[in-house]
Amino acid sequence: MEEKRTIFSYLSQVLVIFGFSMLCMAVFTHLFGESARGISALYRLGSKGIPLEIMLEFFVLSIIVVLLQYVFFTDVLFKKLTAGRRALGMVACILASVCVFIFLFGWFPADMWQPWVLFLLFFAICFFVSTGISAWKTKLENRKLQEGLEKMKRQWEEENGTEDQR
């Protein structure tokens, strides 16, 4: 059963993604801020905080992620793709979008391999964690639906059983 989407449901998704990314940035800033200060625009304030323009860039990236999710997981463009292919396409587009932001806003030097390895490692970790959380949420929702269906079935049997005895 698909719920009706409104602008508020999309906005809440944007804010969840933005909030999670800012939480990660706060942790990374605390851990790596001083050592990466001269290397990355993300950490130019060192461990003192996250620059405002970086926060705005992350907000715009969050909007792009939600738009990509909408495009790939509604039948707007990709009607005949399987869910797996849609997810793969969405992840590839998100990865490409982040790479564009890295180059465009100088988040880290594009000619250094170490930041790229760390970026890909953390991207993979976040992808697998979010996939696991989504699978767990779906499993819980399916269990609730199954329990509700069984409850309705028992009620229906009780109602029809008492009518048959009359």
PyMOL CGO cylinders between C-alpha atoms (Angstrom):
from pymol import cmd
from pymol.cgo import CYLINDER

trace = [
    CYLINDER, 0.00, 0.00, 0.00, 1.62, 3.23, -1.19, 0.3, 1, 1, 1, 1, 1, 1,
    CYLINDER, 1.62, 3.23, -1.19, 1.16, 6.33, 0.94, 0.3, 1, 1, 1, 1, 1, 1,
    CYLINDER, 1.16, 6.33, 0.94, 0.31, 9.66, -0.67, 0.3, 1, 1, 1, 1, 1, 1,
    CYLINDER, 0.31, 9.66, -0.67, 3.39, 11.88, -0.87, 0.3, 1, 1, 1, 1, 1, 1,
    CYLINDER, 3.39, 11.88, -0.87, 3.31, 15.61, -0.23, 0.3, 1, 1, 1, 1, 1, 1,
    CYLINDER, 3.31, 15.61, -0.23, 5.92, 18.32, -0.39, 0.3, 1, 1, 1, 1, 1, 1,
    CYLINDER, 5.92, 18.32, -0.39, 6.30, 17.89, 3.38, 0.3, 1, 1, 1, 1, 1, 1,
    CYLINDER, 6.30, 17.89, 3.38, 7.25, 14.22, 3.07, 0.3, 1, 1, 1, 1, 1, 1,
    CYLINDER, 7.25, 14.22, 3.07, 9.97, 15.14, 0.57, 0.3, 1, 1, 1, 1, 1, 1,
    CYLINDER, 9.97, 15.14, 0.57, 11.13, 18.05, 2.74, 0.3, 1, 1, 1, 1, 1, 1,
    CYLINDER, 11.13, 18.05, 2.74, 11.35, 15.75, 5.75, 0.3, 1, 1, 1, 1, 1, 1,
    CYLINDER, 11.35, 15.75, 5.75, 13.50, 13.35, 3.73, 0.3, 1, 1, 1, 1, 1, 1,
    CYLINDER, 13.50, 13.35, 3.73, 15.79, 16.23, 2.75, 0.3, 1, 1, 1, 1, 1, 1,
    CYLINDER, 15.79, 16.23, 2.75, 16.11, 17.28, 6.37, 0.3, 1, 1, 1, 1, 1, 1,
    CYLINDER, 16.11, 17.28, 6.37, 16.82, 13.72, 7.56, 0.3, 1, 1, 1, 1, 1, 1,
    CYLINDER, 16.82, 13.72, 7.56, 19.58, 13.29, 4.95, 0.3, 1, 1, 1, 1, 1, 1,
    CYLINDER, 19.58, 13.29, 4.95, 20.97, 16.75, 5.72, 0.3, 1, 1, 1, 1, 1, 1,
    CYLINDER, 20.97, 16.75, 5.72, 20.88, 16.13, 9.46, 0.3, 1, 1, 1, 1, 1, 1,
    CYLINDER, 20.88, 16.13, 9.46, 22.63, 12.78, 9.13, 0.3, 1, 1, 1, 1, 1, 1,
    CYLINDER, 22.63, 12.78, 9.13, 25.30, 14.24, 6.84, 0.3, 1, 1, 1, 1, 1, 1,
    CYLINDER, 25.30, 14.24, 6.84, 25.88, 17.16, 9.25, 0.3, 1, 1, 1, 1, 1, 1,
    CYLINDER, 25.88, 17.16, 9.25, 26.19, 14.72, 12.14, 0.3, 1, 1, 1, 1, 1, 1,
    CYLINDER, 26.19, 14.72, 12.14, 28.81, 12.77, 10.17, 0.3, 1, 1, 1, 1, 1, 1,
    CYLINDER, 28.81, 12.77, 10.17, 30.60, 16.00, 9.25, 0.3, 1, 1, 1, 1, 1, 1,
    CYLINDER, 30.60, 16.00, 9.25, 30.64, 17.07, 12.91, 0.3, 1, 1, 1, 1, 1, 1,
    CYLINDER, 30.64, 17.07, 12.91, 32.24, 13.76, 13.89, 0.3, 1, 1, 1, 1, 1, 1,
    CYLINDER, 32.24, 13.76, 13.89, 34.77, 13.92, 11.03, 0.3, 1, 1, 1, 1, 1, 1,
    CYLINDER, 34.77, 13.92, 11.03, 35.53, 17.57, 11.85, 0.3, 1, 1, 1, 1, 1, 1,
    CYLINDER, 35.53, 17.57, 11.85, 36.22, 16.63, 15.44, 0.3, 1, 1, 1, 1, 1, 1,
    CYLINDER, 36.22, 16.63, 15.44, 38.40, 13.66, 14.46, 0.3, 1, 1, 1, 1, 1, 1,
    CYLINDER, 38.40, 13.66, 14.46, 40.22, 14.98, 11.37, 0.3, 1, 1, 1, 1, 1, 1,
    CYLINDER, 40.22, 14.98, 11.37, 39.63, 18.74, 11.38, 0.3, 1, 1, 1, 1, 1, 1,
    CYLINDER, 39.63, 18.74, 11.38, 43.03, 19.92, 12.54, 0.3, 1, 1, 1, 1, 1, 1,
    CYLINDER, 43.03, 19.92, 12.54, 45.05, 17.51, 10.40, 0.3, 1, 1, 1, 1, 1, 1,
    CYLINDER, 45.05, 17.51, 10.40, 42.95, 18.20, 7.27, 0.3, 1, 1, 1, 1, 1, 1,
    CYLINDER, 42.95, 18.20, 7.27, 42.68, 21.98, 7.76, 0.3, 1, 1, 1, 1, 1, 1,
    CYLINDER, 42.68, 21.98, 7.76, 45.18, 22.90, 5.03, 0.3, 1, 1, 1, 1, 1, 1,
    CYLINDER, 45.18, 22.90, 5.03, 44.12, 20.14, 2.65, 0.3, 1, 1, 1, 1, 1, 1,
    CYLINDER, 44.12, 20.14, 2.65, 40.34, 20.31, 2.46, 0.3, 1, 1, 1, 1, 1, 1,
    CYLINDER, 40.34, 20.31, 2.46, 37.79, 23.11, 2.20, 0.3, 1, 1, 1, 1, 1, 1,
    CYLINDER, 37.79, 23.11, 2.20, 35.52, 20.95, 4.35, 0.3, 1, 1, 1, 1, 1, 1,
    CYLINDER, 35.52, 20.95, 4.35, 37.88, 21.33, 7.29, 0.3, 1, 1, 1, 1, 1, 1,
    CYLINDER, 37.88, 21.33, 7.29, 39.30, 24.80, 6.83, 0.3, 1, 1, 1, 1, 1, 1,
    CYLINDER, 39.30, 24.80, 6.83, 38.04, 25.79, 10.28, 0.3, 1, 1, 1, 1, 1, 1,
    CYLINDER, 38.04, 25.79, 10.28, 39.88, 22.83, 11.76, 0.3, 1, 1, 1, 1, 1, 1,
    CYLINDER, 39.88, 22.83, 11.76, 38.05, 21.16, 14.60, 0.3, 1, 1, 1, 1, 1, 1,
    CYLINDER, 38.05, 21.16, 14.60, 36.24, 24.42, 15.43, 0.3, 1, 1, 1, 1, 1, 1,
    CYLINDER, 36.24, 24.42, 15.43, 33.29, 23.76, 13.11, 0.3, 1, 1, 1, 1, 1, 1,
    CYLINDER, 33.29, 23.76, 13.11, 31.82, 23.39, 9.65, 0.3, 1, 1, 1, 1, 1, 1,
    CYLINDER, 31.82, 23.39, 9.65, 31.86, 26.42, 7.31, 0.3, 1, 1, 1, 1, 1, 1,
    CYLINDER, 31.86, 26.42, 7.31, 28.38, 27.78, 6.48, 0.3, 1, 1, 1, 1, 1, 1,
    CYLINDER, 28.38, 27.78, 6.48, 28.83, 27.48, 2.72, 0.3, 1, 1, 1, 1, 1, 1,
    CYLINDER, 28.83, 27.48, 2.72, 29.75, 23.80, 3.17, 0.3, 1, 1, 1, 1, 1, 1,
    CYLINDER, 29.75, 23.80, 3.17, 26.52, 23.33, 5.12, 0.3, 1, 1, 1, 1, 1, 1,
    CYLINDER, 26.52, 23.33, 5.12, 24.58, 24.97, 2.30, 0.3, 1, 1, 1, 1, 1, 1,
    CYLINDER, 24.58, 24.97, 2.30, 26.33, 22.75, -0.26, 0.3, 1, 1, 1, 1, 1, 1,
    CYLINDER, 26.33, 22.75, -0.26, 25.39, 19.67, 1.78, 0.3, 1, 1, 1, 1, 1, 1,
    CYLINDER, 25.39, 19.67, 1.78, 21.78, 20.92, 1.93, 0.3, 1, 1, 1, 1, 1, 1,
    CYLINDER, 21.78, 20.92, 1.93, 21.67, 21.28, -1.86, 0.3, 1, 1, 1, 1, 1, 1,
    CYLINDER, 21.67, 21.28, -1.86, 23.19, 17.81, -2.20, 0.3, 1, 1, 1, 1, 1, 1,
    CYLINDER, 23.19, 17.81, -2.20, 20.48, 16.46, 0.14, 0.3, 1, 1, 1, 1, 1, 1,
    CYLINDER, 20.48, 16.46, 0.14, 17.82, 17.96, -2.15, 0.3, 1, 1, 1, 1, 1, 1,
    CYLINDER, 17.82, 17.96, -2.15, 19.49, 16.29, -5.16, 0.3, 1, 1, 1, 1, 1, 1,
    CYLINDER, 19.49, 16.29, -5.16, 19.51, 12.92, -3.38, 0.3, 1, 1, 1, 1, 1, 1,
    CYLINDER, 19.51, 12.92, -3.38, 15.78, 13.14, -2.63, 0.3, 1, 1, 1, 1, 1, 1,
    CYLINDER, 15.78, 13.14, -2.63, 15.06, 14.20, -6.23, 0.3, 1, 1, 1, 1, 1, 1,
    CYLINDER, 15.06, 14.20, -6.23, 17.06, 11.22, -7.50, 0.3, 1, 1, 1, 1, 1, 1,
    CYLINDER, 17.06, 11.22, -7.50, 15.16, 8.95, -5.14, 0.3, 1, 1, 1, 1, 1, 1,
    CYLINDER, 15.16, 8.95, -5.14, 11.88, 10.34, -6.51, 0.3, 1, 1, 1, 1, 1, 1,
    CYLINDER, 11.88, 10.34, -6.51, 12.98, 9.91, -10.12, 0.3, 1, 1, 1, 1, 1, 1,
    CYLINDER, 12.98, 9.91, -10.12, 14.26, 6.36, -9.66, 0.3, 1, 1, 1, 1, 1, 1,
    CYLINDER, 14.26, 6.36, -9.66, 11.58, 4.99, -7.34, 0.3, 1, 1, 1, 1, 1, 1,
    CYLINDER, 11.58, 4.99, -7.34, 8.46, 6.38, -8.92, 0.3, 1, 1, 1, 1, 1, 1,
    CYLINDER, 8.46, 6.38, -8.92, 7.33, 5.54, -12.43, 0.3, 1, 1, 1, 1, 1, 1,
    CYLINDER, 7.33, 5.54, -12.43, 8.24, 8.99, -13.72, 0.3, 1, 1, 1, 1, 1, 1,
    CYLINDER, 8.24, 8.99, -13.72, 11.07, 7.84, -16.03, 0.3, 1, 1, 1, 1, 1, 1,
    CYLINDER, 11.07, 7.84, -16.03, 12.00, 4.23, -15.34, 0.3, 1, 1, 1, 1, 1, 1,
    CYLINDER, 12.00, 4.23, -15.34, 8.80, 2.21, -15.61, 0.3, 1, 1, 1, 1, 1, 1,
    CYLINDER, 8.80, 2.21, -15.61, 10.30, -1.10, -16.67, 0.3, 1, 1, 1, 1, 1, 1,
    CYLINDER, 10.30, -1.10, -16.67, 13.42, -1.27, -14.51, 0.3, 1, 1, 1, 1, 1, 1,
    CYLINDER, 13.42, -1.27, -14.51, 13.57, -3.73, -11.63, 0.3, 1, 1, 1, 1, 1, 1,
    CYLINDER, 13.57, -3.73, -11.63, 13.98, -2.40, -8.09, 0.3, 1, 1, 1, 1, 1, 1,
    CYLINDER, 13.98, -2.40, -8.09, 17.61, -3.57, -8.04, 0.3, 1, 1, 1, 1, 1, 1,
    CYLINDER, 17.61, -3.57, -8.04, 18.47, -1.73, -11.22, 0.3, 1, 1, 1, 1, 1, 1,
    CYLINDER, 18.47, -1.73, -11.22, 16.68, 1.38, -10.00, 0.3, 1, 1, 1, 1, 1, 1,
    CYLINDER, 16.68, 1.38, -10.00, 18.67, 1.29, -6.75, 0.3, 1, 1, 1, 1, 1, 1,
    CYLINDER, 18.67, 1.29, -6.75, 21.93, 0.73, -8.62, 0.3, 1, 1, 1, 1, 1, 1,
    CYLINDER, 21.93, 0.73, -8.62, 21.17, 3.64, -10.97, 0.3, 1, 1, 1, 1, 1, 1,
    CYLINDER, 21.17, 3.64, -10.97, 20.23, 5.90, -8.08, 0.3, 1, 1, 1, 1, 1, 1,
    CYLINDER, 20.23, 5.90, -8.08, 23.41, 5.09, -6.14, 0.3, 1, 1, 1, 1, 1, 1,
    CYLINDER, 23.41, 5.09, -6.14, 25.52, 5.67, -9.26, 0.3, 1, 1, 1, 1, 1, 1,
    CYLINDER, 25.52, 5.67, -9.26, 23.85, 9.07, -9.80, 0.3, 1, 1, 1, 1, 1, 1,
    CYLINDER, 23.85, 9.07, -9.80, 24.32, 10.02, -6.14, 0.3, 1, 1, 1, 1, 1, 1,
    CYLINDER, 24.32, 10.02, -6.14, 27.98, 9.04, -6.35, 0.3, 1, 1, 1, 1, 1, 1,
    CYLINDER, 27.98, 9.04, -6.35, 28.37, 11.09, -9.53, 0.3, 1, 1, 1, 1, 1, 1,
    CYLINDER, 28.37, 11.09, -9.53, 26.62, 14.07, -7.89, 0.3, 1, 1, 1, 1, 1, 1,
    CYLINDER, 26.62, 14.07, -7.89, 28.94, 13.95, -4.88, 0.3, 1, 1, 1, 1, 1, 1,
    CYLINDER, 28.94, 13.95, -4.88, 31.96, 13.76, -7.22, 0.3, 1, 1, 1, 1, 1, 1,
    CYLINDER, 31.96, 13.76, -7.22, 30.70, 16.86, -9.06, 0.3, 1, 1, 1, 1, 1, 1,
    CYLINDER, 30.70, 16.86, -9.06, 30.41, 18.66, -5.71, 0.3, 1, 1, 1, 1, 1, 1,
    CYLINDER, 30.41, 18.66, -5.71, 33.92, 17.55, -4.75, 0.3, 1, 1, 1, 1, 1, 1,
    CYLINDER, 33.92, 17.55, -4.75, 35.35, 19.03, -7.96, 0.3, 1, 1, 1, 1, 1, 1,
    CYLINDER, 35.35, 19.03, -7.96, 33.08, 22.07, -8.09, 0.3, 1, 1, 1, 1, 1, 1,
    CYLINDER, 33.08, 22.07, -8.09, 33.52, 23.19, -4.48, 0.3, 1, 1, 1, 1, 1, 1,
    CYLINDER, 33.52, 23.19, -4.48, 37.02, 21.85, -3.83, 0.3, 1, 1, 1, 1, 1, 1,
    CYLINDER, 37.02, 21.85, -3.83, 35.95, 19.67, -0.92, 0.3, 1, 1, 1, 1, 1, 1,
    CYLINDER, 35.95, 19.67, -0.92, 39.30, 17.93, -1.16, 0.3, 1, 1, 1, 1, 1, 1,
    CYLINDER, 39.30, 17.93, -1.16, 42.16, 17.87, -3.70, 0.3, 1, 1, 1, 1, 1, 1,
    CYLINDER, 42.16, 17.87, -3.70, 41.11, 15.82, -6.70, 0.3, 1, 1, 1, 1, 1, 1,
    CYLINDER, 41.11, 15.82, -6.70, 44.70, 14.78, -7.41, 0.3, 1, 1, 1, 1, 1, 1,
    CYLINDER, 44.70, 14.78, -7.41, 45.27, 13.08, -4.03, 0.3, 1, 1, 1, 1, 1, 1,
    CYLINDER, 45.27, 13.08, -4.03, 44.33, 9.40, -3.80, 0.3, 1, 1, 1, 1, 1, 1,
    CYLINDER, 44.33, 9.40, -3.80, 43.99, 9.23, 0.01, 0.3, 1, 1, 1, 1, 1, 1,
    CYLINDER, 43.99, 9.23, 0.01, 40.87, 11.45, 0.26, 0.3, 1, 1, 1, 1, 1, 1,
    CYLINDER, 40.87, 11.45, 0.26, 39.26, 9.51, -2.59, 0.3, 1, 1, 1, 1, 1, 1,
    CYLINDER, 39.26, 9.51, -2.59, 39.88, 6.19, -0.83, 0.3, 1, 1, 1, 1, 1, 1,
    CYLINDER, 39.88, 6.19, -0.83, 38.44, 7.55, 2.42, 0.3, 1, 1, 1, 1, 1, 1,
    CYLINDER, 38.44, 7.55, 2.42, 35.47, 9.07, 0.60, 0.3, 1, 1, 1, 1, 1, 1,
    CYLINDER, 35.47, 9.07, 0.60, 34.68, 5.80, -1.19, 0.3, 1, 1, 1, 1, 1, 1,
    CYLINDER, 34.68, 5.80, -1.19, 35.12, 3.82, 2.02, 0.3, 1, 1, 1, 1, 1, 1,
    CYLINDER, 35.12, 3.82, 2.02, 32.75, 6.06, 3.99, 0.3, 1, 1, 1, 1, 1, 1,
    CYLINDER, 32.75, 6.06, 3.99, 30.29, 6.17, 1.07, 0.3, 1, 1, 1, 1, 1, 1,
    CYLINDER, 30.29, 6.17, 1.07, 30.24, 2.36, 0.98, 0.3, 1, 1, 1, 1, 1, 1,
    CYLINDER, 30.24, 2.36, 0.98, 29.79, 2.16, 4.77, 0.3, 1, 1, 1, 1, 1, 1,
    CYLINDER, 29.79, 2.16, 4.77, 26.90, 4.65, 4.68, 0.3, 1, 1, 1, 1, 1, 1,
    CYLINDER, 26.90, 4.65, 4.68, 25.33, 2.82, 1.74, 0.3, 1, 1, 1, 1, 1, 1,
    CYLINDER, 25.33, 2.82, 1.74, 25.43, -0.57, 3.47, 0.3, 1, 1, 1, 1, 1, 1,
    CYLINDER, 25.43, -0.57, 3.47, 24.21, 0.83, 6.79, 0.3, 1, 1, 1, 1, 1, 1,
    CYLINDER, 24.21, 0.83, 6.79, 21.29, 2.64, 5.13, 0.3, 1, 1, 1, 1, 1, 1,
    CYLINDER, 21.29, 2.64, 5.13, 20.47, -0.48, 3.09, 0.3, 1, 1, 1, 1, 1, 1,
    CYLINDER, 20.47, -0.48, 3.09, 20.46, -2.55, 6.28, 0.3, 1, 1, 1, 1, 1, 1,
    CYLINDER, 20.46, -2.55, 6.28, 18.25, -0.05, 8.08, 0.3, 1, 1, 1, 1, 1, 1,
    CYLINDER, 18.25, -0.05, 8.08, 15.83, 0.03, 5.13, 0.3, 1, 1, 1, 1, 1, 1,
    CYLINDER, 15.83, 0.03, 5.13, 15.67, -3.77, 5.01, 0.3, 1, 1, 1, 1, 1, 1,
    CYLINDER, 15.67, -3.77, 5.01, 15.08, -3.92, 8.77, 0.3, 1, 1, 1, 1, 1, 1,
    CYLINDER, 15.08, -3.92, 8.77, 12.33, -1.27, 8.54, 0.3, 1, 1, 1, 1, 1, 1,
    CYLINDER, 12.33, -1.27, 8.54, 10.65, -3.16, 5.69, 0.3, 1, 1, 1, 1, 1, 1,
    CYLINDER, 10.65, -3.16, 5.69, 10.82, -6.41, 7.67, 0.3, 1, 1, 1, 1, 1, 1,
    CYLINDER, 10.82, -6.41, 7.67, 9.19, -4.74, 10.70, 0.3, 1, 1, 1, 1, 1, 1,
    CYLINDER, 9.19, -4.74, 10.70, 6.46, -3.18, 8.53, 0.3, 1, 1, 1, 1, 1, 1,
    CYLINDER, 6.46, -3.18, 8.53, 5.78, -6.51, 6.83, 0.3, 1, 1, 1, 1, 1, 1,
    CYLINDER, 5.78, -6.51, 6.83, 5.54, -8.23, 10.22, 0.3, 1, 1, 1, 1, 1, 1,
    CYLINDER, 5.54, -8.23, 10.22, 3.01, -5.63, 11.43, 0.3, 1, 1, 1, 1, 1, 1,
    CYLINDER, 3.01, -5.63, 11.43, 0.97, -6.02, 8.24, 0.3, 1, 1, 1, 1, 1, 1,
    CYLINDER, 0.97, -6.02, 8.24, 1.04, -9.81, 8.59, 0.3, 1, 1, 1, 1, 1, 1,
    CYLINDER, 1.04, -9.81, 8.59, -0.09, -9.60, 12.23, 0.3, 1, 1, 1, 1, 1, 1,
    CYLINDER, -0.09, -9.60, 12.23, -2.90, -7.21, 11.25, 0.3, 1, 1, 1, 1, 1, 1,
    CYLINDER, -2.90, -7.21, 11.25, -3.99, -9.54, 8.45, 0.3, 1, 1, 1, 1, 1, 1,
    CYLINDER, -3.99, -9.54, 8.45, -4.05, -12.52, 10.81, 0.3, 1, 1, 1, 1, 1, 1,
    CYLINDER, -4.05, -12.52, 10.81, -6.07, -10.51, 13.35, 0.3, 1, 1, 1, 1, 1, 1,
    CYLINDER, -6.07, -10.51, 13.35, -8.59, -9.52, 10.67, 0.3, 1, 1, 1, 1, 1, 1,
    CYLINDER, -8.59, -9.52, 10.67, -8.78, -13.11, 9.49, 0.3, 1, 1, 1, 1, 1, 1,
    CYLINDER, -8.78, -13.11, 9.49, -9.52, -14.36, 13.04, 0.3, 1, 1, 1, 1, 1, 1,
    CYLINDER, -9.52, -14.36, 13.04, -12.19, -11.67, 13.48, 0.3, 1, 1, 1, 1, 1, 1,
    CYLINDER, -12.19, -11.67, 13.48, -13.76, -12.60, 10.16, 0.3, 1, 1, 1, 1, 1, 1,
    CYLINDER, -13.76, -12.60, 10.16, -13.76, -16.29, 11.12, 0.3, 1, 1, 1, 1, 1, 1,
    CYLINDER, -13.76, -16.29, 11.12, -15.31, -15.49, 14.51, 0.3, 1, 1, 1, 1, 1, 1,
    CYLINDER, -15.31, -15.49, 14.51, -18.02, -13.33, 12.92, 0.3, 1, 1, 1, 1, 1, 1,
    CYLINDER, -18.02, -13.33, 12.92, -18.82, -15.89, 10.22, 0.3, 1, 1, 1, 1, 1, 1,
    CYLINDER, -18.82, -15.89, 10.22, -18.58, -18.78, 12.68, 0.3, 1, 1, 1, 1, 1, 1,
    CYLINDER, -18.58, -18.78, 12.68, -21.18, -17.26, 15.02, 0.3, 1, 1, 1, 1, 1, 1,
    CYLINDER, -21.18, -17.26, 15.02, -23.51, -16.46, 12.09, 0.3, 1, 1, 1, 1, 1, 1,
    CYLINDER, -23.51, -16.46, 12.09, -23.28, -20.06, 10.84, 0.3, 1, 1, 1, 1, 1, 1,
    CYLINDER, -23.28, -20.06, 10.84, -24.28, -21.40, 14.28, 0.3, 1, 1, 1, 1, 1, 1,
    CYLINDER, -24.28, -21.40, 14.28, -27.55, -19.38, 14.30, 0.3, 1, 1, 1, 1, 1, 1,
]
cmd.load_cgo(trace, "trace")
